[in-house]
Amino acid sequence: MTRLRNFLPLVAATLVGAAILGAPSRAQAAFTVTVAESGGSTITATDGGAGDLDGIANGVIAFSGSTTTFNIEGGFGTSNAPGTPNLAQLTILNTAISTAGFSGSRTVTITIEDDFTQPQGNNGLISELSVTQLPGSSSVSYQSFVDAFGGTTLTTSALASGLTVEDHVNIAGPFHLKSVSTYNVTGQGLGKSITISSSGITAVAPAPAGLVLALSGLPVLGLRWLRRRNREESTVAA
């Protein structure tokens, strides 16, 4: 835990730069991360509040802790709320779920959610999932939501990079954006440790085709896409 805390300022600074590049000043909002084990305990972290290891309301939540069966380590969630005309984005980065071992099956969900005001109009709801560690007989699912609308679910039972899906949404006012990562874990027996590690991106953008192509190569929060978009807008303005 001490090493994690010492590492937080550098990591948080990097994530903030990626998450809010080109975004307006962030207002205090209900940006939260919730980790829940089915039939077990729950961890909740609020940006700048309880459970946020960097303790700053900056659009980045660093979280760790334990549910009944699992340890959650090195998790980071980001939000660029209230969004820009070109992008609303939530991410969950390099979240490692581990356990010393159990028999049977367990389910863990990690929910990230925040309130946004833009972009509005006809948009694409883009979801991306990458899985870098996954024991046999287990699976990871990722789904994005705009208010009550649930996007297409991405599911994998194997290591995967940049699984992407796009849905159409028409947004006419402020909206609530949420992503849900679901881990269905099969234990290997007591004393046999297992680890699952994954990252996810949820985005709303008015130019979904271009964003999908960019996100498919961006495990680090869509930073290059944002930089390229800013350069293009600067060129047009000039």
Secondary structure by P-SEA (a helix, b strand, c coil): caaaaaaaaaaaaaaaaaaccccccccccccbbbbbcccbbbbbbccccccccccccccccccccccccccccbbbbbbccccccccccccccbbbbbbccccbbbbbbbbbccccccccccccbbbbbbbcccccccbbbbbbbccccccbbbbbccccccbbbbbbbbbccbbbbbbbbbbbcccccccbbbbbbbcccccccccaaaaaaaaccccccaaaaaaaaaaaaaaaac
